[in-house]
Amino acid sequence: MFFICVGVFMDTWKHLVGDRSFISDLGKNQEADIAGTKTVLGRYAVWVSIPGTDRHRIVEVGDDLSALMEKYNVPGELVMKLGSFMR
């Protein structure tokens, strides 16, 4: 049963995103400790498809959604709000 659910999710994801770029919205700027320095990573991550695969990779992280949407030609319906899952 688990594999069927995963398969349905993947089919839905492929239908929704396909090989198009999208942006994940983490709901707030994220911070990380890098070499002992607190660093703000940004709220939005731009994902682009990897040619020849059904995978995506992050190419840029930032805090200016409008600029990222314009730069990567991402429509509003492909901004995925993930903040509700972050603690």
Secondary structure by P-SEA (a helix, b strand, c coil): caaaaaaaaaaaaaaacccbbbbbbcccbbbbbccccccccccbbbbbbcccccbbbbccccccaaaaaaaaccccccccccccccc
